């Protein structure tokens, strides 16, 4: 109970507690059988070919985008209510050469941090095919990703 | 969804959007069970409902009997409370309400930042029994969404589903043989990803300081020792066996480095800081764009 109790002891005892609870099965992730099925290479054949097929189809359509700079807005619902994300993409030969997010006067926090962080990230996306931005899922500040996908879809249809 | 041919069941729950993807459409009865599970969870844990257990606890101290998942959740929170020196706490609900993020949604601070009460002063969390010595606003937001992902996964597994993806607005659990490509979203630019990760048989959860931001400098990740928002880390990702752990650890990474958390948890992490640098464990090697 003493606040000065050795931290390492605290960690060990708590770790033991968690392990016990996991065995009790109160909260589990995937069933063990799923992990056992996983490594079998035969099962993975179909899964492995699926992304390749997807890429081929998308690469074919990618060359149809016209060069230029496009803007679109998408909406998403946050606890603040409806918010808008503005996306501006510059396309050249079917690839994204620049990405900008329209500033939102209603969101000073985002604007401030964009300024602090902008330098490091732009280089990572430049030159990637617009369709490569499509993955199965996005993990991050996920409230906005629905709005972003809306905006990109609008741009893709405009750029045809 | 993991593949274009998978069926998706979408619904709203605990204030966010949910998607459950499976190779074949879910039977109506199973869909109903999932929705019932969400409602049951909300009825116990919601800070925004006066008729929830948490809502009652905010008014009256006493001993409350919570659903079964409370046991694992309490141990997880107590561990992280210790490892973060009290910064990460389920008692931060009052501080959030002070900053305007309460049931009334004023989104206006009603006073100076208020530190959370100390766990040992007000709270006794023993398995599924939670006893309080003062009115406290319990907030399980740091792990609750992930926990519900796990609970929905358990419903699916019980019904015999083997391959599925549960997505609680970016808190992901992928079970079965297929890999799911997941973009790691740029913290301040949702037009971009900073990397891509293949997810299979585990949970991936993220936390970002720009999510649910309101007002200048007040965002939703609070330091319980000061009641003020955390500033340095801007986005975190955690991979773990359960979404509950991944969700909580993604938040804990705002308070302490992944190396500290590794003493108590089997997980992988990626932390991006406001200067654009990243810190990650081995499993995230190669997932970041260069």
Interface residues (C-beta under 8 A of the other chain):
Chain A: X1 X7 X8 X10 X11 X14 X15 X17 X18 X21 X22 X24 X26 X27 X28 X29 X30 X31 X33 X34 X35 X37 X38 X40 X43 X44 X47 X50 X51 X54 X78 X79 X80 X85 X87 X89 X99 X100 X101 X107 X108 X109 X110 X112 X113 X114 X116 X117 X118 X119 X120 X121 X122 X124 X125 X133 X135 X136 X137 X138 X139 X140 X141 X142 X143 X144 X145 X146 X147 X148 X152
Chain B: X1 X2 X3 X4 X15 X16 X17 X68 X69 X71 X72 X73 X75 X76 X78 X79 X82 X83 X101 X105 X107 X120 X147 X150 X151 X153 X154 X157 X162 X163 X165 X167 X169 X170 X171 X172 X173 X174 X175 X176 X177 X178 X179 X180 X181 X182 X183 X184 X185 X186 X187 X188 X189 X190 X191 X192 X193 X194 X196 X197 X199 X200 X201 X202 X203 X204 X205 X206 X208 X209 X210 X211 X212 X213 X214 X215 X216 X217 X218 X219 X234 X235 X237 X240 X241 X242 X243 X244 X263 X264 X265 X274 X275 X276 X289 X290
